[in-house]
Amino acid sequence: MKAYSNSNLDGDTTDCHSTIGYCFFLGDFLISWRSKKVAHSSTEAEYRALAYTTSELVWLHWLFADLGLHQQKPTTICCDNRSAVHIAHNDTFHERTKYIEVGCQFTRQHIL
């Protein structure tokens, strides 16, 4: 299984919201996706997309386990924002990340 996480700041210019989203592929088949508008900065929107992706990944793993399907390898989550990836791997919170601390802890816990 492979996952992609992203945000788009170039969406609707009337409300200045970002659109975040994710999608999951099992082989070549799209099995889950979502998009949603959020009012966050670029890095925060990217990180929120990463946190939503992680949450969906945990749910999919539970679903597959209930169906008797156990994944042998870790799932790769692709994220093209270096700041969001850095936040996910950094265990120190800064003033700029105080609003996304809960999402950071959740995502980091599942990365480990």
Summary of the structure (lengths in Angstrom):
residues: 112
radius of gyration: 14.5
end to end distance: 17.9
largest distance: 46.9
contacts: 303
relative contact order: 0.19
helix: 45%
strand: 27%
